[in-house]
Amino acid sequence: MIDLIDHNQSDPNESKTTSNRIDGNNVCRKDFDRERSNHFRIEKDFYLTIFASALFSLKATSVLKPYPSDYFDQLNQEIQRDRLIETFNSITDSGDDSRSKNDALKLKEWILSQRTFRLKPIKFNEICSKARKIIEMNIDDKRRPLRPNFIFELENSTIRSRDVEFNKLRKDFDSFYAFHGSPMENFHSILHNGLLYCLNKRSLLGFGTYLSSKLEVAILFSPFSKNFYKDSCLGKKLSCVAVCEVIDHPDIETKKDSYYVVSNDRFLRVAYLLLYSSDLSTNYLHHLNVSSMPCGMPDAISTTTTSNIVFFLILFVIIIIGFFWSNKVPH
């Protein structure tokens, strides 16, 4: 503790108060440093996790963009995926560099540095008011399973041409927020290259990127998938939904009240990510349509699921009995 007492004009009570205040400031500082360190760890973890999701995907050739040029096979004009997987699996989160190969360290540094954005872990009250309002409407007490375990804010570069153009459009047309669901394997490309409508395989409501004002709809397209980063603290299985800012342009198509179809990539960008962990969620059933679920606690949802299983088993038995009975009836 620092001694601030002036021995020429000392006041024991005053010095005691000052000393306590310094101790309190030190505690607050330690708490702040601890929280900041934890945020950096989660942020770094997520970069490695989304890279791994794309790398281990069966669609790696299309979703792993970008990747280090060292792993491009010039002869066959393709990614050296097996070699890249081997290197990634040797990445360790420990501070002991002697246990890691040089290639693994280089790959880790590339993943953490080769980006024009930052994923910042934030608390719910740190979300901008307009986006927070639509999220609050979708995660009330009746939709408890839809509450995410982690929230990340996407801090875009102010110098990227598409971000500059988006900010100009927002001044002219204003904007709103909507949800976009996608498998984990797609988010490496989404964050680096943006949401590209030409990659959308669905055309039921028209060609474009599909979004919804309802989280329970978007999350249907974000199934849990294995987390392939072995040192991750986020969870063994993860699911992610993007909260997108959309330019309120006349060309944005509204379908069936809650759907939006955006056929111009300039009109939207990812603002936040809602991350769900199977290790931390109150239950694992949040990908079902919660509008058909009983409101409230997970045990009620579990009861409904059990009832459905019993119903289908009974139906299956009836079908089997009917089949054998029809074969016994003489024609």
SETORBA-660994 format. One record per residue (C-alpha): residue in three letters; x, y, z; residue number from 1. Coordinates in Angstrom, 2 decimals. Layout:
% residues N
<voba "ALA", <X, Y, Z>, NUM>
...
END
This chain:
% residues 331
<voba "MET", <0.00, 0.00, 0.00>, 1>
<voba "ILE", <1.28, 3.49, -0.84>, 2>
<voba "ASP", <1.94, 5.77, 2.16>, 3>
<voba "LEU", <0.38, 9.19, 1.44>, 4>
<voba "ILE", <0.69, 10.59, 4.97>, 5>
<voba "ASP", <2.31, 14.01, 5.34>, 6>
<voba "HIS", <4.27, 13.68, 8.57>, 7>
<voba "ASN", <4.38, 17.44, 9.05>, 8>
<voba "GLN", <0.58, 17.84, 8.96>, 9>
<voba "SER", <-0.87, 14.40, 9.47>, 10>
<voba "ASP", <-4.52, 13.60, 9.97>, 11>
<voba "PRO", <-4.92, 9.88, 10.81>, 12>
<voba "ASN", <-8.62, 9.77, 9.84>, 13>
<voba "GLU", <-8.05, 11.48, 6.51>, 14>
<voba "SER", <-5.09, 9.28, 5.62>, 15>
<voba "LYS", <-7.10, 6.17, 6.54>, 16>
<voba "THR", <-9.95, 7.25, 4.23>, 17>
<voba "THR", <-7.49, 7.94, 1.41>, 18>
<voba "SER", <-5.83, 4.59, 1.93>, 19>
<voba "ASN", <-9.18, 2.75, 1.78>, 20>
<voba "ARG", <-10.07, 4.61, -1.39>, 21>
<voba "ILE", <-6.81, 3.50, -3.03>, 22>
<voba "ASP", <-7.45, -0.10, -2.01>, 23>
<voba "GLY", <-10.93, 0.13, -3.52>, 24>
<voba "ASN", <-9.55, 1.54, -6.76>, 25>
<voba "ASN", <-7.03, -1.29, -6.94>, 26>
<voba "VAL", <-9.79, -3.87, -6.53>, 27>
<voba "CYS", <-11.86, -2.23, -9.28>, 28>
<voba "ARG", <-8.78, -2.13, -11.51>, 29>
<voba "LYS", <-8.10, -5.81, -10.95>, 30>
<voba "ASP", <-11.73, -6.68, -11.72>, 31>
<voba "PHE", <-11.57, -4.59, -14.90>, 32>
<voba "ASP", <-8.30, -6.22, -16.02>, 33>
<voba "ARG", <-9.70, -9.68, -15.28>, 34>
<voba "GLU", <-12.87, -9.00, -17.27>, 35>
<voba "ARG", <-10.91, -7.53, -20.17>, 36>
<voba "SER", <-8.58, -10.53, -20.21>, 37>
<voba "ASN", <-11.56, -12.88, -20.26>, 38>
<voba "HIS", <-13.11, -10.95, -23.16>, 39>
<voba "PHE", <-9.88, -11.22, -25.16>, 40>
<voba "ARG", <-9.76, -14.96, -24.50>, 41>
<voba "ILE", <-13.35, -15.46, -25.68>, 42>
<voba "GLU", <-12.77, -13.25, -28.72>, 43>
<voba "LYS", <-9.64, -15.20, -29.74>, 44>
<voba "ASP", <-11.47, -18.47, -29.07>, 45>
<voba "PHE", <-14.31, -17.52, -31.41>, 46>
<voba "TYR", <-11.98, -16.60, -34.30>, 47>
<voba "LEU", <-10.36, -20.04, -34.10>, 48>
<voba "THR", <-13.73, -21.76, -33.68>, 49>
<voba "ILE", <-15.36, -20.29, -36.79>, 50>
<voba "PHE", <-12.22, -21.03, -38.83>, 51>
<voba "ALA", <-12.33, -24.64, -37.65>, 52>
<voba "SER", <-16.04, -24.93, -38.50>, 53>
<voba "ALA", <-15.29, -24.01, -42.11>, 54>
<voba "LEU", <-12.10, -26.09, -42.30>, 55>
<voba "PHE", <-13.74, -29.32, -41.10>, 56>
<voba "SER", <-16.87, -28.78, -43.20>, 57>
<voba "LEU", <-17.63, -31.10, -46.10>, 58>
<voba "LYS", <-18.08, -27.85, -48.08>, 59>
<voba "ALA", <-14.64, -26.51, -47.11>, 60>
<voba "THR", <-13.76, -25.62, -50.69>, 61>
<voba "SER", <-16.61, -23.11, -50.78>, 62>
<voba "VAL", <-16.90, -21.93, -47.15>, 63>
<voba "LEU", <-13.21, -21.71, -46.16>, 64>
<voba "LYS", <-12.59, -18.31, -47.69>, 65>
<voba "PRO", <-10.07, -16.92, -47.03>, 66>
<voba "TYR", <-7.34, -19.33, -45.95>, 67>
<voba "PRO", <-3.51, -19.01, -45.85>, 68>
<voba "SER", <-1.91, -19.06, -49.31>, 69>
<voba "ASP", <0.77, -21.44, -47.97>, 70>
<voba "TYR", <-1.85, -24.19, -48.14>, 71>
<voba "PHE", <-2.82, -23.71, -51.76>, 72>
<voba "ASP", <-1.70, -26.50, -54.09>, 73>
<voba "GLN", <-0.49, -24.72, -57.21>, 74>
<voba "LEU", <-0.19, -27.94, -59.20>, 75>
<voba "ASN", <-3.76, -29.17, -58.61>, 76>
<voba "GLN", <-5.23, -25.69, -58.04>, 77>
<voba "GLU", <-6.90, -26.65, -54.78>, 78>
<voba "ILE", <-6.60, -26.24, -51.03>, 79>
<voba "GLN", <-4.32, -28.66, -49.17>, 80>
<voba "ARG", <-7.07, -29.41, -46.68>, 81>
<voba "ASP", <-5.55, -32.48, -45.03>, 82>
<voba "ARG", <-2.31, -30.63, -44.34>, 83>
<voba "LEU", <-4.21, -27.62, -43.05>, 84>
<voba "ILE", <-6.29, -29.81, -40.70>, 85>
<voba "GLU", <-3.14, -31.48, -39.38>, 86>
<voba "THR", <-1.58, -28.09, -38.66>, 87>
<voba "PHE", <-4.72, -26.71, -37.03>, 88>
<voba "ASN", <-5.01, -29.73, -34.74>, 89>
<voba "SER", <-1.55, -28.98, -33.39>, 90>
<voba "ILE", <-2.55, -25.46, -32.31>, 91>
<voba "THR", <-2.52, -25.17, -28.54>, 92>
<voba "ASP", <-3.96, -22.51, -26.26>, 93>
<voba "SER", <-1.17, -22.88, -23.71>, 94>
<voba "GLY", <1.61, -20.34, -23.48>, 95>
<voba "ASP", <4.26, -23.02, -24.00>, 96>
<voba "ASP", <5.43, -22.34, -27.53>, 97>
<voba "SER", <7.97, -25.17, -27.31>, 98>
<voba "ARG", <5.14, -27.69, -27.53>, 99>
<voba "SER", <3.76, -26.17, -30.72>, 100>
<voba "LYS", <5.16, -26.52, -34.17>, 101>
<voba "ASN", <6.23, -23.42, -36.00>, 102>
<voba "ASP", <3.57, -24.03, -38.67>, 103>
<voba "ALA", <0.87, -24.14, -36.00>, 104>
<voba "LEU", <2.01, -20.84, -34.53>, 105>
<voba "LYS", <2.06, -19.22, -37.98>, 106>
<voba "LEU", <-1.44, -20.52, -38.73>, 107>
<voba "LYS", <-2.76, -19.29, -35.39>, 108>
<voba "GLU", <-1.27, -15.84, -35.97>, 109>
<voba "TRP", <-2.78, -15.74, -39.47>, 110>
<voba "ILE", <-6.28, -16.60, -38.17>, 111>
<voba "LEU", <-6.08, -13.95, -35.44>, 112>
<voba "SER", <-4.65, -11.19, -37.64>, 113>
<voba "GLN", <-5.99, -11.63, -41.19>, 114>
<voba "ARG", <-9.29, -9.78, -40.88>, 115>
<voba "THR", <-10.76, -6.32, -41.37>, 116>
<voba "PHE", <-13.22, -6.65, -38.51>, 117>
<voba "ARG", <-13.31, -7.35, -34.80>, 118>
<voba "LEU", <-15.71, -9.57, -32.85>, 119>
<voba "LYS", <-16.13, -7.89, -29.49>, 120>
<voba "PRO", <-17.84, -9.85, -26.67>, 121>
<voba "ILE", <-20.44, -7.57, -25.12>, 122>
<voba "LYS", <-23.25, -7.57, -22.58>, 123>
<voba "PHE", <-26.88, -7.24, -23.57>, 124>
<voba "ASN", <-27.16, -3.62, -22.38>, 125>
<voba "GLU", <-24.26, -2.66, -24.69>, 126>
<voba "ILE", <-26.29, -3.41, -27.83>, 127>
<voba "CYS", <-27.56, -0.31, -29.63>, 128>
<voba "SER", <-31.10, 0.61, -28.65>, 129>
<voba "LYS", <-32.71, -0.16, -32.02>, 130>
<voba "ALA", <-31.21, -3.66, -32.22>, 131>
<voba "ARG", <-31.77, -4.32, -28.52>, 132>
<voba "LYS", <-35.48, -3.60, -28.92>, 133>
<voba "ILE", <-36.05, -6.32, -31.55>, 134>
<voba "ILE", <-33.93, -8.82, -29.60>, 135>
<voba "GLU", <-35.86, -8.11, -26.40>, 136>
<voba "MET", <-39.13, -8.78, -28.24>, 137>
<voba "ASN", <-37.80, -12.22, -29.20>, 138>
<voba "ILE", <-36.25, -13.41, -25.92>, 139>
<voba "ASP", <-38.93, -12.55, -23.38>, 140>
<voba "ASP", <-39.95, -14.94, -20.61>, 141>
<voba "LYS", <-42.13, -16.89, -23.01>, 142>
<voba "ARG", <-39.11, -17.57, -25.22>, 143>
<voba "ARG", <-36.50, -18.29, -22.58>, 144>
<voba "PRO", <-34.72, -20.99, -24.67>, 145>
<voba "LEU", <-33.88, -18.36, -27.30>, 146>
<voba "ARG", <-31.62, -16.37, -25.00>, 147>
<voba "PRO", <-28.01, -16.62, -26.26>, 148>
<voba "ASN", <-25.03, -17.61, -24.14>, 149>
<voba "PHE", <-22.67, -15.12, -25.81>, 150>
<voba "ILE", <-23.19, -11.89, -27.74>, 151>
<voba "PHE", <-20.56, -10.48, -30.09>, 152>
<voba "GLU", <-20.56, -7.06, -31.69>, 153>
<voba "LEU", <-19.05, -6.92, -35.16>, 154>
<voba "GLU", <-16.86, -3.84, -35.41>, 155>
<voba "ASN", <-16.39, -3.26, -39.13>, 156>
<voba "SER", <-13.54, -1.39, -40.70>, 157>
<voba "THR", <-14.31, 2.22, -41.55>, 158>
<voba "ILE", <-12.12, 2.02, -44.65>, 159>
<voba "ARG", <-13.65, -1.00, -46.40>, 160>
<voba "SER", <-15.50, 0.23, -49.49>, 161>
<voba "ARG", <-18.69, -1.70, -48.75>, 162>
<voba "ASP", <-18.85, -0.34, -45.19>, 163>
<voba "VAL", <-18.34, 3.19, -46.42>, 164>
<voba "GLU", <-21.11, 2.71, -48.98>, 165>
<voba "PHE", <-23.43, 1.16, -46.37>, 166>
<voba "ASN", <-23.01, 4.15, -44.05>, 167>
<voba "LYS", <-23.90, 6.50, -46.92>, 168>
<voba "LEU", <-27.04, 4.51, -47.76>, 169>
<voba "ARG", <-28.10, 4.49, -44.12>, 170>
<voba "LYS", <-28.09, 8.29, -44.07>, 171>
<voba "ASP", <-30.41, 8.35, -47.07>, 172>
<voba "PHE", <-32.85, 5.55, -46.17>, 173>
<voba "ASP", <-32.44, 4.75, -42.46>, 174>
<voba "SER", <-32.18, 1.09, -41.36>, 175>
<voba "PHE", <-33.77, -1.69, -39.32>, 176>
<voba "TYR", <-32.58, -4.98, -37.79>, 177>
<voba "ALA", <-33.50, -8.58, -38.62>, 178>
<voba "PHE", <-32.17, -12.09, -37.94>, 179>
<voba "HIS", <-30.32, -14.42, -40.30>, 180>
<voba "GLY", <-29.79, -18.09, -39.47>, 181>
<voba "SER", <-27.00, -20.15, -41.00>, 182>
<voba "PRO", <-24.87, -23.20, -40.09>, 183>
<voba "MET", <-21.66, -22.50, -38.15>, 184>
<voba "GLU", <-19.55, -23.58, -41.12>, 185>
<voba "ASN", <-20.69, -20.51, -43.09>, 186>
<voba "PHE", <-19.74, -17.78, -40.63>, 187>
<voba "HIS", <-16.03, -17.68, -41.47>, 188>
<voba "SER", <-16.93, -16.65, -45.02>, 189>
<voba "ILE", <-19.84, -14.43, -43.91>, 190>
<voba "LEU", <-17.66, -12.38, -41.58>, 191>
<voba "HIS", <-14.80, -12.00, -44.06>, 192>
<voba "ASN", <-16.79, -11.56, -47.27>, 193>
<voba "GLY", <-20.22, -10.42, -46.15>, 194>
<voba "LEU", <-23.63, -11.99, -46.81>, 195>
<voba "LEU", <-23.74, -12.73, -50.54>, 196>
<voba "TYR", <-27.18, -13.44, -51.94>, 197>
<voba "CYS", <-25.75, -15.39, -54.87>, 198>
<voba "LEU", <-24.69, -18.15, -52.44>, 199>
<voba "ASN", <-28.23, -18.63, -51.16>, 200>
<voba "LYS", <-29.65, -21.95, -52.35>, 201>
<voba "ARG", <-33.27, -21.18, -51.44>, 202>
<voba "SER", <-35.70, -19.61, -53.89>, 203>
<voba "LEU", <-39.09, -20.33, -52.34>, 204>
<voba "LEU", <-39.71, -16.64, -51.59>, 205>
<voba "GLY", <-37.49, -15.26, -54.33>, 206>
<voba "PHE", <-33.76, -14.90, -54.93>, 207>
<voba "GLY", <-31.73, -13.12, -52.25>, 208>
<voba "THR", <-30.54, -13.35, -48.67>, 209>
<voba "TYR", <-33.34, -14.39, -46.33>, 210>
<voba "LEU", <-33.89, -12.64, -43.00>, 211>
<voba "SER", <-36.69, -12.64, -40.45>, 212>
<voba "SER", <-38.01, -10.34, -37.77>, 213>
<voba "LYS", <-38.53, -13.47, -35.62>, 214>
<voba "LEU", <-35.55, -15.12, -33.94>, 215>
<voba "GLU", <-37.50, -18.38, -33.61>, 216>
<voba "VAL", <-37.66, -18.54, -37.41>, 217>
<voba "ALA", <-34.01, -17.70, -38.09>, 218>
<voba "ILE", <-32.72, -20.17, -35.52>, 219>
<voba "LEU", <-34.34, -23.04, -37.41>, 220>
<voba "PHE", <-31.61, -22.56, -40.00>, 221>
<voba "SER", <-28.80, -22.60, -37.40>, 222>
<voba "PRO", <-28.42, -26.20, -36.24>, 223>
<voba "PHE", <-25.98, -27.14, -33.49>, 224>
<voba "SER", <-22.68, -28.41, -34.86>, 225>
<voba "LYS", <-19.52, -29.79, -33.32>, 226>
<voba "ASN", <-16.85, -27.36, -32.16>, 227>
<voba "PHE", <-13.63, -28.63, -33.77>, 228>
<voba "TYR", <-11.30, -26.31, -31.85>, 229>
<voba "LYS", <-10.14, -28.63, -29.08>, 230>
<voba "ASP", <-9.06, -25.91, -26.62>, 231>
<voba "SER", <-12.28, -23.90, -26.94>, 232>
<voba "CYS", <-14.09, -22.76, -23.81>, 233>
<voba "LEU", <-17.27, -21.89, -25.74>, 234>
<voba "GLY", <-18.80, -25.37, -25.76>, 235>
<voba "LYS", <-18.68, -28.72, -27.50>, 236>
<voba "LYS", <-21.59, -27.89, -29.81>, 237>
<voba "LEU", <-22.44, -24.41, -31.05>, 238>
<voba "SER", <-25.12, -22.57, -32.98>, 239>
<voba "CYS", <-25.00, -19.00, -34.26>, 240>
<voba "VAL", <-27.54, -16.44, -35.49>, 241>
<voba "ALA", <-26.60, -13.12, -37.08>, 242>
<voba "VAL", <-28.39, -9.89, -36.19>, 243>
<voba "CYS", <-28.17, -7.86, -39.38>, 244>
<voba "GLU", <-28.63, -4.18, -40.02>, 245>
<voba "VAL", <-30.69, -3.71, -43.18>, 246>
<voba "ILE", <-31.11, -0.56, -45.25>, 247>
<voba "ASP", <-34.81, 0.35, -45.33>, 248>
<voba "HIS", <-34.80, 0.57, -49.12>, 249>
<voba "PRO", <-37.91, 0.21, -51.34>, 250>
<voba "ASP", <-36.24, -2.74, -53.10>, 251>
<voba "ILE", <-36.30, -4.85, -49.90>, 252>
<voba "GLU", <-39.07, -7.42, -50.31>, 253>
<voba "THR", <-41.29, -8.34, -47.37>, 254>
<voba "LYS", <-42.81, -11.81, -47.47>, 255>
<voba "LYS", <-45.39, -13.39, -45.15>, 256>
<voba "ASP", <-45.10, -10.57, -42.60>, 257>
<voba "SER", <-41.90, -11.78, -40.91>, 258>
<voba "TYR", <-39.58, -12.52, -43.87>, 259>
<voba "TYR", <-37.31, -10.16, -45.76>, 260>
<voba "VAL", <-35.57, -10.99, -49.04>, 261>
<voba "VAL", <-32.53, -8.84, -49.82>, 262>
<voba "SER", <-31.24, -9.21, -53.36>, 263>
<voba "ASN", <-28.68, -6.40, -53.13>, 264>
<voba "ASP", <-25.65, -7.18, -50.95>, 265>
<voba "ARG", <-25.05, -3.48, -50.36>, 266>
<voba "PHE", <-28.26, -3.23, -48.33>, 267>
<voba "LEU", <-27.24, -5.35, -45.35>, 268>
<voba "ARG", <-24.38, -6.16, -43.03>, 269>
<voba "VAL", <-23.87, -8.26, -39.91>, 270>
<voba "ALA", <-24.03, -6.16, -36.74>, 271>
<voba "TYR", <-24.14, -8.75, -33.91>, 272>
<voba "LEU", <-23.80, -12.49, -33.45>, 273>
<voba "LEU", <-25.87, -14.49, -30.98>, 274>
<voba "LEU", <-23.96, -17.62, -29.99>, 275>
<voba "TYR", <-25.60, -20.64, -28.36>, 276>
<voba "SER", <-23.66, -23.34, -26.53>, 277>
<voba "SER", <-25.08, -26.80, -25.83>, 278>
<voba "ASP", <-22.91, -26.91, -22.68>, 279>
<voba "LEU", <-24.41, -23.73, -21.26>, 280>
<voba "SER", <-27.97, -23.57, -22.62>, 281>
<voba "THR", <-30.85, -24.19, -20.23>, 282>
<voba "ASN", <-31.99, -26.86, -22.68>, 283>
<voba "TYR", <-31.03, -28.17, -26.07>, 284>
<voba "LEU", <-34.38, -27.72, -27.80>, 285>
<voba "HIS", <-34.28, -24.05, -28.73>, 286>
<voba "HIS", <-34.13, -24.89, -32.44>, 287>
<voba "LEU", <-37.74, -26.04, -32.34>, 288>
<voba "ASN", <-40.43, -23.51, -33.14>, 289>
<voba "VAL", <-41.07, -22.08, -29.68>, 290>
<voba "SER", <-44.44, -20.66, -30.70>, 291>
<voba "SER", <-45.81, -24.20, -30.45>, 292>
<voba "MET", <-44.12, -24.89, -27.13>, 293>
<voba "PRO", <-45.56, -24.35, -23.66>, 294>
<voba "CYS", <-44.42, -21.03, -22.26>, 295>
<voba "GLY", <-41.93, -21.09, -19.44>, 296>
<voba "MET", <-39.47, -23.59, -18.12>, 297>
<voba "PRO", <-37.44, -26.35, -19.83>, 298>
<voba "ASP", <-39.19, -29.15, -17.90>, 299>
<voba "ALA", <-42.47, -28.21, -19.61>, 300>
<voba "ILE", <-40.72, -28.38, -22.99>, 301>
<voba "SER", <-39.21, -31.74, -22.07>, 302>
<voba "THR", <-42.66, -33.06, -21.11>, 303>
<voba "THR", <-44.09, -31.98, -24.46>, 304>
<voba "THR", <-41.23, -33.66, -26.33>, 305>
<voba "THR", <-41.80, -36.92, -24.41>, 306>
<voba "SER", <-45.51, -36.80, -25.21>, 307>
<voba "ASN", <-44.74, -36.38, -28.90>, 308>
<voba "ILE", <-42.41, -39.39, -28.87>, 309>
<voba "VAL", <-45.04, -41.55, -27.17>, 310>
<voba "PHE", <-47.66, -40.40, -29.70>, 311>
<voba "PHE", <-45.50, -41.35, -32.69>, 312>
<voba "LEU", <-44.61, -44.71, -31.14>, 313>
<voba "ILE", <-48.30, -45.50, -30.69>, 314>
<voba "LEU", <-49.00, -44.38, -34.26>, 315>
<voba "PHE", <-46.17, -46.59, -35.53>, 316>
<voba "VAL", <-47.54, -49.63, -33.64>, 317>
<voba "ILE", <-51.04, -49.02, -35.07>, 318>
<voba "ILE", <-49.62, -48.86, -38.61>, 319>
<voba "ILE", <-47.70, -52.13, -38.10>, 320>
<voba "ILE", <-50.80, -53.88, -36.70>, 321>
<voba "GLY", <-52.88, -52.57, -39.58>, 322>
<voba "PHE", <-50.33, -53.85, -42.08>, 323>
<voba "PHE", <-50.30, -57.42, -40.69>, 324>
<voba "TRP", <-54.07, -57.45, -40.25>, 325>
<voba "SER", <-54.62, -56.46, -43.88>, 326>
<voba "ASN", <-52.41, -59.36, -45.00>, 327>
<voba "LYS", <-54.49, -61.86, -42.97>, 328>
<voba "VAL", <-57.86, -60.72, -44.34>, 329>
<voba "PRO", <-58.86, -63.00, -47.28>, 330>
<voba "HIS", <-59.38, -61.21, -50.58>, 331>
END
